[in-house]
């Protein structure tokens, strides 16, 4: 049985990936937003590694 917390984290991680990709495709990507999203993604990855 899958851990619901891990599933939620994986879902958030995938959502952040999509948001980063969308921002990077814009004509003038907001580098500050991309950096913030990547930091959030890293925190989720660290949380998953700790499970």
N, C-alpha and C positions, 0 to 999 in steps of 0.2 A: 504494500500500500504506500502510495506517495505521501510525503510530508506536505501538508497544506501550506505551511510557512515557506518551504522551499519552492513550491509551485508558484506562490504569490511573488516571491523574490525573482524567480525566473521570468515571470510575466512582466514585472516592472523593468527588469534588465532589457528585455526585448523591446519594450515600449521606448525606453531611453535610446536604444540603438536606432529605432525608427525616427525618433525626433532629431537625433544627431545627423542622420543621413538626410532628412528633409532640410535641415538648416544648411548643411554643406552644399546642397544643390541650388540654394538661392543665389541670385546674382551677386549679392553682397552679404555673405554669411556673417552673423554676429559671433565673433571669436570668443567673446566673454561668455555668451550663452553656451557655446559648444564646450568650453572649458568647464563650466558649471555642470553641464549634463554628464561630461566624462567623469567628473569627480563623484557625482551621484552613482554612476555606473560602477565605479571602482569600489565604493562603499558596499554596494550590493554584492559585488563579487567577493569581497572580503567576508561579508556575512555568510555567504553560501559556503565558502571554504571552511568557516568555523562550525558548520553543522555536522 
